[in-house]
């Protein structure tokens, strides 16, 4: 996903696979993954999601009695399509293949659903990222990785202060979570778990340690 750095001159990236940071104008890109026509099919939700990610704070309206926001989501399928595309392309790109990433039985179904523009069988949960640095929210981006969310297997990625969890698990999320799903909700409820300092998240430790070493460019 490109063009999300806002006013920053450069993107600063870190990885488990290298020391230092990578400075660049855009994120990772694989020119050999898809032709233009197929990229348009798989990226059909990208523009919609970019606008959603940039404006959710300003457009959201506080919900009475909790810390969540009601955020307009007039074309829910496009937000789900975006999440499908981010995860599918990440797994199928050169980086994903080199690191043995797999979607298992879901890969072919995801591709077919994107090409047909739905219906989308996988549930997408969206929430506010809770990470802070010195008491302030940090809008970091984290590429897709597979993890367990409570009892469910999901692909998680973070962008523009939002956490996206695409469930690759046959079991449904609880009914109480339905308002927080990208599937079919306008508005969508964007909730937040308890704030956590970046230093409190064990999964970030190895990446942050490597970023503090010699700067890497290229």
C-alpha positions as CSV (number, residue, x, y, z in Angstrom):
1,X,0.0,0.0,0.0
2,X,1.6,3.2,-1.2
3,X,1.3,6.9,-0.5
4,X,0.4,6.7,3.2
5,X,3.4,8.5,4.8
6,X,1.5,11.8,5.1
7,X,3.8,14.8,5.6
8,X,7.0,12.7,6.3
9,X,9.8,13.1,3.8
10,X,10.7,9.4,4.0
11,X,9.4,6.1,5.3
12,X,11.5,4.5,8.0
13,X,11.3,0.7,8.0
14,X,12.6,-2.1,10.1
15,X,12.6,-5.9,9.7
16,X,13.4,-9.1,11.5
17,X,15.6,-10.0,8.5
18,X,18.1,-7.2,8.5
19,X,19.9,-4.7,10.8
20,X,19.3,-1.0,10.8
21,X,16.5,0.9,9.1
22,X,15.5,1.2,5.5
23,X,14.7,4.7,4.3
24,X,12.5,5.1,1.3
25,X,9.8,6.9,-0.5
26,X,7.3,4.0,-0.6
27,X,6.8,0.6,0.9
28,X,7.9,-2.8,-0.5
29,X,6.9,-3.5,-4.1
30,X,7.1,-6.5,-6.3
31,X,7.0,-5.7,-10.0
32,X,6.8,-9.3,-11.0
33,X,3.7,-10.4,-9.0
34,X,0.8,-9.3,-11.2
35,X,0.1,-7.7,-14.6
36,X,-1.7,-4.4,-14.6
37,X,-5.2,-5.9,-15.2
38,X,-4.8,-8.3,-12.3
39,X,-3.4,-5.6,-10.1
40,X,-6.4,-3.5,-10.7
41,X,-8.7,-6.4,-9.8
42,X,-6.9,-7.2,-6.6
43,X,-6.4,-3.6,-5.7
44,X,-10.0,-2.6,-6.3
45,X,-10.4,-1.5,-2.6
46,X,-7.1,0.3,-2.2
47,X,-8.2,3.9,-2.9
48,X,-11.3,3.5,-0.7
49,X,-9.2,2.1,2.1
50,X,-6.5,4.9,1.8
51,X,-9.3,7.5,2.3
52,X,-10.8,5.5,5.1
53,X,-7.4,5.2,6.9
54,X,-6.6,8.9,6.5
55,X,-10.0,10.2,7.7
56,X,-11.4,7.8,10.2
57,X,-10.4,10.0,13.2
58,X,-11.9,13.2,11.7
59,X,-15.1,11.4,10.5
60,X,-15.7,9.2,13.5
61,X,-18.3,10.2,16.1
62,X,-17.9,9.1,19.7
63,X,-20.2,6.5,21.0
64,X,-22.0,7.2,24.2
65,X,-20.6,5.3,27.2
66,X,-17.4,3.9,25.7
67,X,-14.2,4.9,23.9
68,X,-15.3,3.7,20.5
69,X,-16.1,5.7,17.4
70,X,-18.8,5.2,14.8
71,X,-16.9,5.7,11.5
72,X,-18.7,6.0,8.1
73,X,-18.1,3.0,5.9
74,X,-20.5,3.4,3.0
75,X,-18.9,0.6,0.9
76,X,-18.0,-2.1,3.3
77,X,-17.1,-4.6,0.6
78,X,-14.3,-2.4,-0.6
79,X,-12.7,-2.3,2.9
80,X,-12.8,-6.1,3.1
81,X,-11.5,-6.4,-0.5
82,X,-8.6,-4.2,0.5
83,X,-7.7,-6.5,3.4
84,X,-7.9,-9.5,1.2
85,X,-5.6,-7.8,-1.3
86,X,-3.0,-6.8,1.3
87,X,-2.8,-10.3,2.8
88,X,-2.9,-12.2,-0.5
89,X,-0.3,-10.1,-2.2
90,X,2.0,-10.1,0.8
91,X,1.9,-13.9,0.9
92,X,2.3,-14.4,-2.9
93,X,5.0,-11.7,-3.5
94,X,8.8,-12.4,-3.6
95,X,9.2,-11.7,0.1
96,X,6.3,-14.1,1.0
97,X,7.6,-16.9,-1.2
98,X,11.1,-16.5,0.1
99,X,9.9,-16.8,3.7
100,X,7.6,-19.7,3.1
101,X,4.3,-17.8,3.8
102,X,1.2,-19.8,3.0
103,X,-2.6,-19.2,2.9
104,X,-3.4,-22.9,2.7
105,X,-6.9,-23.7,1.5
106,X,-7.9,-20.1,1.7
107,X,-5.6,-18.8,-1.0
108,X,-7.6,-19.9,-4.1
109,X,-10.9,-18.9,-2.5
110,X,-9.6,-15.4,-1.7
111,X,-8.4,-14.9,-5.2
112,X,-11.7,-16.0,-6.7
113,X,-13.7,-13.7,-4.4
114,X,-11.5,-10.7,-5.2
115,X,-11.8,-11.4,-8.9
116,X,-15.6,-11.6,-8.6
117,X,-15.8,-8.6,-6.2
118,X,-17.4,-10.8,-3.6
119,X,-19.2,-12.3,-1.8
120,X,-16.5,-12.3,0.8
121,X,-16.4,-15.3,3.1
122,X,-13.7,-14.2,5.5
123,X,-14.5,-11.9,8.4
124,X,-12.5,-8.7,8.9
125,X,-12.2,-7.2,12.4
126,X,-11.0,-3.6,12.6
127,X,-9.9,-1.8,15.8
128,X,-7.7,1.1,16.9
129,X,-4.0,0.2,17.4
130,X,-3.2,0.7,21.1
131,X,0.5,1.4,20.9
132,X,1.9,4.5,22.5
133,X,5.4,6.1,22.8
134,X,5.9,8.4,25.7
135,X,2.1,8.5,26.2
136,X,1.2,9.4,22.6
137,X,-0.3,7.1,20.0
138,X,2.2,5.9,17.4
139,X,0.9,5.4,13.9
140,X,3.3,2.6,12.9
141,X,2.7,0.2,10.0
142,X,3.2,-3.6,10.4
143,X,3.0,-5.9,7.5
144,X,0.7,-8.9,7.5
145,X,1.7,-11.8,9.7
146,X,-0.2,-14.9,11.0
147,X,-1.2,-15.0,14.6
148,X,-3.9,-16.2,17.0
149,X,-6.5,-13.7,18.1
150,X,-7.9,-15.3,21.2
151,X,-9.1,-18.7,19.8
152,X,-9.1,-17.7,16.1
153,X,-6.4,-17.9,13.5
154,X,-6.0,-14.5,11.7
155,X,-3.7,-12.4,9.5
156,X,-2.9,-9.2,11.3
157,X,-1.6,-6.0,9.8
158,X,-1.5,-2.4,11.1
159,X,-1.7,0.9,9.2
160,X,-2.6,4.5,10.0
161,X,-3.5,3.7,13.6
162,X,-5.8,0.8,12.7
163,X,-5.4,-2.9,13.3
164,X,-6.9,-5.2,10.7
165,X,-7.5,-8.9,11.5
166,X,-8.6,-11.0,8.6
167,X,-9.8,-14.4,10.0
168,X,-8.6,-17.5,8.2
169,X,-10.5,-19.8,10.5
170,X,-13.8,-21.6,9.8
171,X,-15.2,-20.6,13.2
172,X,-17.1,-17.3,13.3
173,X,-16.3,-14.5,15.6
174,X,-18.8,-14.0,18.5
175,X,-22.0,-12.1,17.8
176,X,-20.9,-9.3,20.2
177,X,-18.0,-8.6,17.7
178,X,-20.2,-8.1,14.7
179,X,-20.4,-4.2,14.9
180,X,-16.6,-4.1,14.7
181,X,-16.4,-6.1,11.5
182,X,-15.7,-4.5,8.1
183,X,-18.2,-6.9,6.6
184,X,-21.5,-5.1,6.0
185,X,-21.2,-2.4,8.6
186,X,-21.9,1.3,7.9
187,X,-21.0,2.9,10.2
188,X,-18.3,0.5,11.5
189,X,-17.4,0.7,15.2
190,X,-13.7,1.4,15.8
191,X,-12.9,0.3,19.4
192,X,-9.7,0.3,21.4
193,X,-8.2,-2.0,23.9
194,X,-6.1,-0.7,26.8
195,X,-3.2,1.5,25.6
196,X,0.3,-0.3,25.6
197,X,3.7,1.3,25.4
198,X,5.8,0.0,22.5
199,X,8.3,-1.3,25.0
200,X,5.6,-3.6,26.5
201,X,5.1,-5.6,23.3
202,X,7.4,-8.6,23.1
203,X,6.9,-9.2,19.4
204,X,8.4,-5.8,18.6
205,X,11.6,-6.3,20.7
206,X,13.7,-8.1,18.0
207,X,12.7,-5.6,15.3
208,X,13.4,-2.6,17.4
209,X,16.8,-4.0,18.5
210,X,17.8,-4.6,14.8
211,X,16.6,-1.1,13.9
212,X,19.1,0.4,16.4
213,X,22.0,-1.1,14.5
214,X,23.8,0.2,11.4
215,X,21.4,2.0,8.9
216,X,20.7,-0.1,5.9
217,X,19.8,1.5,2.5
218,X,18.7,0.1,-0.8
